[in-house]
Amino acid sequence: MPYPRTMSNPARPEGVPAAAVYVPADDEWELGARSPSGEHVGDVTWWRRDGSLVCKSRFDDQGKLDGVATRFHPDGTVSMESRYVHGTRWGKTWHSRSKHGDSPEDVHMAALPDEV
């Protein structure tokens, strides 16, 4: 049965799987399992309201990031990649700016000096 569309439940964008649910607090669509206590478990994917991919992450049975977490600019290019081991960042994390200008992901970046 289709869900009723409201301001907190927008139309599903093309490319967002039917099993994904809209999370109003994040203004994103989410696909993945949750534990009985509400923690993410396993592979989880998020999309922006417009249907562009936001993030793919993996969580352990306790709801802690475990594996590679990857964030994306709206144009689909990778904006951040970081490895986690049971909730602890492990190794290097790298960020990249969008090739096409402003991206909501740029809030995770430090400001560039004027001479760059």
C-alpha angles and dihedrals in degrees: 000000000000117000119240113258116234136154088273093044108046127186112286109255120231110271096029107115119246090240093059117104128212115243107202094194089061097030086228140112115242133199120187145080127283129202120242087264091055101256120140113254128189123346116357128182129190132197131193121244089264091056098254116138115259108176147344118204141161125221131196124232090275093055096255122136108263120173132009118340113199127188125194139209114233089258089063098252118130114263099178139006126186135165121223133190112200093327099320120110106240124196126341127344118204132196132194133193122236115265089218101057127253117035129172085233092065089081086078091059130085116245116267119238115248092250093062 
